[in-house]
Structure formats: C-alpha cells, structure tokens
C-alpha cells in the first residue's frame, strides 16, 4: 500500500509536493538519503505536518 512519499530532494513547490497535495497524501520532501535507508516492503510513518519519516518495521 502506498499512502505517502518521501523523495530525497525537493521543495514545497516541487513536483512531488504538488502531486501529494493534489492526492491528499502526506509528503516530506528533501529527505536526503531516505530512499537508501528504507527498503521495499518496509513500513514507514510519514508525518507531513511535522516533516518526519519514521521506519516502523
């Protein structure tokens, strides 16, 4: 299931942020190395209001 996004680069007006806003899903842009630290199948919690991405399991 996909319910959020956390691209390594970006800004509030980046494509990823705009798409997330339009789809109504949380996004944290500019995460640096998040995509190298989170593998396929990992469960993460994305808090767009706080700007955090937390690996749950």
Biopython code that builds the backbone (N, CA, C, O; Angstrom):
import numpy as np
from Bio.PDB.StructureBuilder import StructureBuilder

atoms = [
    (1, "UNK", "N", (0.844, -1.168, 0.000)),
    (1, "UNK", "CA", (0.000, 0.000, 0.000)),
    (1, "UNK", "C", (0.889, 1.230, 0.000)),
    (1, "UNK", "O", (1.908, 1.264, 0.689)),
    (2, "UNK", "N", (0.516, 2.215, -0.750)),
    (2, "UNK", "CA", (1.263, 3.463, -0.835)),
    (2, "UNK", "C", (0.373, 4.583, -0.334)),
    (2, "UNK", "O", (-0.688, 4.846, -0.900)),
    (3, "UNK", "N", (0.813, 5.250, 0.745)),
    (3, "UNK", "CA", (-0.019, 6.306, 1.301)),
    (3, "UNK", "C", (0.781, 7.537, 1.686)),
    (3, "UNK", "O", (0.340, 8.319, 2.529)),
    (4, "UNK", "N", (1.926, 7.718, 1.097)),
    (4, "UNK", "CA", (2.753, 8.877, 1.373)),
    (4, "UNK", "C", (4.006, 8.823, 0.535)),
    (4, "UNK", "O", (4.288, 7.803, -0.095)),
    (5, "UNK", "N", (4.763, 9.906, 0.515)),
    (5, "UNK", "CA", (6.005, 9.915, -0.236)),
    (5, "UNK", "C", (7.063, 10.719, 0.478)),
    (5, "UNK", "O", (6.771, 11.648, 1.231)),
    (6, "UNK", "N", (8.323, 10.333, 0.219)),
    (6, "UNK", "CA", (9.458, 10.981, 0.869)),
    (6, "UNK", "C", (10.651, 11.018, -0.076)),
    (6, "UNK", "O", (11.619, 10.281, 0.114)),
    (7, "UNK", "N", (10.587, 11.868, -1.087)),
    (7, "UNK", "CA", (11.695, 11.957, -2.043)),
    (7, "UNK", "C", (12.949, 12.551, -1.388)),
    (7, "UNK", "O", (12.865, 13.348, -0.454)),
    (8, "UNK", "N", (14.101, 12.143, -1.899)),
    (8, "UNK", "CA", (15.376, 12.618, -1.349)),
    (8, "UNK", "C", (15.596, 14.109, -1.585)),
    (8, "UNK", "O", (16.200, 14.785, -0.752)),
    (9, "UNK", "N", (15.118, 14.621, -2.697)),
    (9, "UNK", "CA", (15.284, 16.049, -2.999)),
    (9, "UNK", "C", (13.922, 16.659, -3.280)),
    (9, "UNK", "O", (12.973, 15.962, -3.638)),
    (10, "UNK", "N", (13.843, 17.963, -3.112)),
    (10, "UNK", "CA", (12.586, 18.642, -3.396)),
    (10, "UNK", "C", (12.369, 19.827, -2.484)),
    (10, "UNK", "O", (13.146, 20.083, -1.565)),
    (11, "UNK", "N", (11.312, 20.533, -2.755)),
    (11, "UNK", "CA", (10.949, 21.730, -2.005)),
    (11, "UNK", "C", (9.423, 21.817, -2.001)),
    (11, "UNK", "O", (8.759, 21.033, -2.680)),
    (12, "UNK", "N", (8.865, 22.759, -1.245)),
    (12, "UNK", "CA", (7.401, 22.863, -1.170)),
    (12, "UNK", "C", (6.705, 23.024, -2.531)),
    (12, "UNK", "O", (5.538, 22.659, -2.666)),
    (13, "UNK", "N", (7.392, 23.554, -3.523)),
    (13, "UNK", "CA", (6.780, 23.719, -4.843)),
    (13, "UNK", "C", (7.305, 22.702, -5.858)),
    (13, "UNK", "O", (7.122, 22.881, -7.062)),
    (14, "UNK", "N", (7.949, 21.648, -5.388)),
    (14, "UNK", "CA", (8.449, 20.608, -6.289)),
    (14, "UNK", "C", (7.300, 19.748, -6.794)),
    (14, "UNK", "O", (6.198, 19.768, -6.245)),
    (15, "UNK", "N", (7.578, 18.995, -7.848)),
    (15, "UNK", "CA", (6.559, 18.131, -8.445)),
    (15, "UNK", "C", (5.998, 17.151, -7.409)),
    (15, "UNK", "O", (4.784, 16.963, -7.331)),
    (16, "UNK", "N", (6.872, 16.529, -6.618)),
    (16, "UNK", "CA", (6.429, 15.547, -5.614)),
    (16, "UNK", "C", (5.482, 16.185, -4.598)),
    (16, "UNK", "O", (4.469, 15.586, -4.236)),
    (17, "UNK", "N", (5.799, 17.374, -4.146)),
    (17, "UNK", "CA", (4.958, 18.054, -3.155)),
    (17, "UNK", "C", (3.597, 18.421, -3.740)),
    (17, "UNK", "O", (2.571, 18.279, -3.075)),
    (18, "UNK", "N", (3.593, 18.888, -4.970)),
    (18, "UNK", "CA", (2.339, 19.280, -5.610)),
    (18, "UNK", "C", (1.443, 18.063, -5.857)),
    (18, "UNK", "O", (0.237, 18.121, -5.617)),
    (19, "UNK", "N", (2.028, 16.970, -6.331)),
    (19, "UNK", "CA", (1.259, 15.745, -6.565)),
    (19, "UNK", "C", (0.676, 15.226, -5.251)),
    (19, "UNK", "O", (-0.492, 14.843, -5.199)),
    (20, "UNK", "N", (1.485, 15.212, -4.193)),
    (20, "UNK", "CA", (0.999, 14.755, -2.894)),
    (20, "UNK", "C", (-0.167, 15.615, -2.405)),
    (20, "UNK", "O", (-1.159, 15.095, -1.895)),
    (21, "UNK", "N", (-0.041, 16.907, -2.562)),
    (21, "UNK", "CA", (-1.121, 17.817, -2.160)),
    (21, "UNK", "C", (-2.401, 17.520, -2.938)),
    (21, "UNK", "O", (-3.486, 17.469, -2.359)),
    (22, "UNK", "N", (-2.274, 17.326, -4.241)),
    (22, "UNK", "CA", (-3.451, 17.046, -5.072)),
    (22, "UNK", "C", (-4.099, 15.711, -4.723)),
    (22, "UNK", "O", (-5.322, 15.579, -4.782)),
    (23, "UNK", "N", (-3.270, 14.703, -4.353)),
    (23, "UNK", "CA", (-3.803, 13.387, -3.993)),
    (23, "UNK", "C", (-4.245, 13.304, -2.536)),
    (23, "UNK", "O", (-4.881, 12.331, -2.130)),
    (24, "UNK", "N", (-3.909, 14.324, -1.752)),
    (24, "UNK", "CA", (-4.290, 14.333, -0.346)),
    (24, "UNK", "C", (-3.497, 13.355, 0.501)),
    (24, "UNK", "O", (-4.008, 12.828, 1.489)),
    (25, "UNK", "N", (-2.238, 13.108, 0.118)),
    (25, "UNK", "CA", (-1.399, 12.191, 0.888)),
    (25, "UNK", "C", (-0.250, 12.970, 1.524)),
    (25, "UNK", "O", (0.165, 14.002, 0.995)),
    (26, "UNK", "N", (0.264, 12.486, 2.651)),
    (26, "UNK", "CA", (1.372, 13.195, 3.302)),
    (26, "UNK", "C", (2.653, 13.054, 2.505)),
    (26, "UNK", "O", (2.884, 12.034, 1.855)),
    (27, "UNK", "N", (3.487, 14.088, 2.561)),
    (27, "UNK", "CA", (4.785, 14.053, 1.893)),
    (27, "UNK", "C", (5.789, 14.842, 2.710)),
    (27, "UNK", "O", (5.466, 15.864, 3.315)),
    (28, "UNK", "N", (7.007, 14.345, 2.713)),
    (28, "UNK", "CA", (8.133, 15.058, 3.314)),
    (28, "UNK", "C", (9.189, 15.103, 2.216)),
    (28, "UNK", "O", (9.773, 14.074, 1.877)),
    (29, "UNK", "N", (9.438, 16.277, 1.663)),
    (29, "UNK", "CA", (10.389, 16.409, 0.563)),
    (29, "UNK", "C", (11.749, 16.851, 1.078)),
    (29, "UNK", "O", (11.852, 17.508, 2.114)),
    (30, "UNK", "N", (12.787, 16.483, 0.343)),
    (30, "UNK", "CA", (14.145, 16.850, 0.717)),
    (30, "UNK", "C", (14.677, 16.014, 1.864)),
    (30, "UNK", "O", (15.325, 16.543, 2.767)),
    (31, "UNK", "N", (14.414, 14.720, 1.844)),
    (31, "UNK", "CA", (14.815, 13.833, 2.946)),
    (31, "UNK", "C", (16.284, 13.422, 2.903)),
    (31, "UNK", "O", (16.754, 12.750, 3.821)),
    (32, "UNK", "N", (17.006, 13.800, 1.883)),
    (32, "UNK", "CA", (18.433, 13.469, 1.822)),
    (32, "UNK", "C", (18.695, 12.046, 1.377)),
    (32, "UNK", "O", (18.848, 11.793, 0.182)),
    (33, "UNK", "N", (18.750, 11.109, 2.312)),
    (33, "UNK", "CA", (19.083, 9.727, 1.965)),
    (33, "UNK", "C", (17.997, 8.734, 2.381)),
    (33, "UNK", "O", (18.293, 7.560, 2.600)),
    (34, "UNK", "N", (16.784, 9.171, 2.490)),
    (34, "UNK", "CA", (15.700, 8.296, 2.954)),
    (34, "UNK", "C", (15.487, 7.096, 2.042)),
    (34, "UNK", "O", (15.225, 5.995, 2.526)),
    (35, "UNK", "N", (15.594, 7.287, 0.743)),
    (35, "UNK", "CA", (15.326, 6.175, -0.168)),
    (35, "UNK", "C", (16.410, 5.108, -0.113)),
    (35, "UNK", "O", (16.163, 3.978, -0.532)),
    (36, "UNK", "N", (17.588, 5.421, 0.383)),
    (36, "UNK", "CA", (18.628, 4.404, 0.546)),
    (36, "UNK", "C", (18.493, 3.683, 1.886)),
    (36, "UNK", "O", (18.989, 2.566, 2.033)),
    (37, "UNK", "N", (17.839, 4.296, 2.851)),
    (37, "UNK", "CA", (17.683, 3.707, 4.181)),
    (37, "UNK", "C", (16.392, 2.922, 4.342)),
    (37, "UNK", "O", (16.269, 2.124, 5.272)),
    (38, "UNK", "N", (15.422, 3.134, 3.447)),
    (38, "UNK", "CA", (14.135, 2.455, 3.528)),
    (38, "UNK", "C", (14.024, 1.522, 2.327)),
    (38, "UNK", "O", (14.119, 1.960, 1.181)),
    (39, "UNK", "N", (13.823, 0.240, 2.595)),
    (39, "UNK", "CA", (13.763, -0.766, 1.534)),
    (39, "UNK", "C", (12.313, -1.077, 1.163)),
    (39, "UNK", "O", (11.387, -0.760, 1.909)),
    (40, "UNK", "N", (12.137, -1.693, 0.020)),
    (40, "UNK", "CA", (10.816, -2.134, -0.420)),
    (40, "UNK", "C", (10.247, -3.095, 0.626)),
    (40, "UNK", "O", (10.941, -4.001, 1.088)),
    (41, "UNK", "N", (9.006, -2.895, 0.986)),
    (41, "UNK", "CA", (8.362, -3.750, 1.976)),
    (41, "UNK", "C", (8.427, -3.211, 3.391)),
    (41, "UNK", "O", (7.696, -3.687, 4.260)),
    (42, "UNK", "N", (9.290, -2.221, 3.649)),
    (42, "UNK", "CA", (9.351, -1.604, 4.975)),
    (42, "UNK", "C", (8.069, -0.815, 5.237)),
    (42, "UNK", "O", (7.467, -0.272, 4.310)),
    (43, "UNK", "N", (7.665, -0.756, 6.480)),
    (43, "UNK", "CA", (6.504, 0.030, 6.872)),
    (43, "UNK", "C", (7.024, 1.319, 7.492)),
    (43, "UNK", "O", (7.829, 1.286, 8.423)),
    (44, "UNK", "N", (6.566, 2.445, 6.980)),
    (44, "UNK", "CA", (7.021, 3.742, 7.483)),
    (44, "UNK", "C", (5.828, 4.608, 7.861)),
    (44, "UNK", "O", (4.714, 4.422, 7.370)),
    (45, "UNK", "N", (6.090, 5.543, 8.733)),
    (45, "UNK", "CA", (5.077, 6.526, 9.135)),
    (45, "UNK", "C", (5.541, 7.883, 8.612)),
    (45, "UNK", "O", (6.620, 8.355, 8.972)),
    (46, "UNK", "N", (4.731, 8.505, 7.767)),
    (46, "UNK", "CA", (5.069, 9.793, 7.173)),
    (46, "UNK", "C", (4.172, 10.849, 7.804)),
    (46, "UNK", "O", (2.949, 10.787, 7.682)),
    (47, "UNK", "N", (4.780, 11.812, 8.473)),
    (47, "UNK", "CA", (4.034, 12.915, 9.084)),
    (47, "UNK", "C", (4.386, 14.189, 8.328)),
    (47, "UNK", "O", (5.402, 14.827, 8.607)),
    (48, "UNK", "N", (3.548, 14.550, 7.379)),
    (48, "UNK", "CA", (3.804, 15.726, 6.560)),
    (48, "UNK", "C", (3.753, 17.020, 7.342)),
    (48, "UNK", "O", (4.456, 17.967, 6.989)),
    (49, "UNK", "N", (2.952, 17.099, 8.385)),
    (49, "UNK", "CA", (2.847, 18.319, 9.184)),
    (49, "UNK", "C", (4.118, 18.578, 9.985)),
    (49, "UNK", "O", (4.546, 19.723, 10.125)),
    (50, "UNK", "N", (4.715, 17.521, 10.503)),
    (50, "UNK", "CA", (5.944, 17.656, 11.290)),
    (50, "UNK", "C", (7.207, 17.529, 10.451)),
    (50, "UNK", "O", (8.288, 17.938, 10.873)),
    (51, "UNK", "N", (7.061, 16.963, 9.267)),
    (51, "UNK", "CA", (8.221, 16.778, 8.397)),
    (51, "UNK", "C", (9.090, 15.608, 8.811)),
    (51, "UNK", "O", (10.315, 15.665, 8.701)),
    (52, "UNK", "N", (8.448, 14.535, 9.293)),
    (52, "UNK", "CA", (9.216, 13.374, 9.731)),
    (52, "UNK", "C", (8.809, 12.108, 8.977)),
    (52, "UNK", "O", (7.656, 11.934, 8.584)),
    (53, "UNK", "N", (9.790, 11.241, 8.792)),
    (53, "UNK", "CA", (9.579, 9.915, 8.205)),
    (53, "UNK", "C", (10.210, 8.927, 9.170)),
    (53, "UNK", "O", (11.411, 8.997, 9.434)),
    (54, "UNK", "N", (9.410, 8.004, 9.701)),
    (54, "UNK", "CA", (9.884, 7.072, 10.729)),
    (54, "UNK", "C", (9.654, 5.645, 10.269)),
    (54, "UNK", "O", (8.543, 5.274, 9.891)),
    (55, "UNK", "N", (10.713, 4.847, 10.304)),
    (55, "UNK", "CA", (10.612, 3.435, 9.931)),
    (55, "UNK", "C", (9.968, 2.690, 11.088)),
    (55, "UNK", "O", (10.502, 2.688, 12.197)),
    (56, "UNK", "N", (8.814, 2.050, 10.842)),
    (56, "UNK", "CA", (8.080, 1.349, 11.885)),
    (56, "UNK", "C", (8.558, -0.098, 11.991)),
    (56, "UNK", "O", (8.806, -0.592, 13.091)),
    (57, "UNK", "N", (8.688, -0.777, 10.851)),
    (57, "UNK", "CA", (9.266, -2.130, 10.808)),
    (57, "UNK", "C", (9.722, -2.444, 9.426)),
    (57, "UNK", "O", (10.238, -3.534, 9.179)),
]
sb = StructureBuilder()
sb.init_structure("model")
sb.init_model(0)
sb.init_chain("A")
sb.init_seg("    ")
for serial, (resi, resn, name, xyz) in enumerate(atoms, 1):
    if name == "N":
        sb.init_residue(resn, " ", resi, " ")
    sb.init_atom(name, np.array(xyz, "f"), 0.0, 1.0, " ", f" {name:<3s}", serial, name[0])
structure = sb.get_structure()
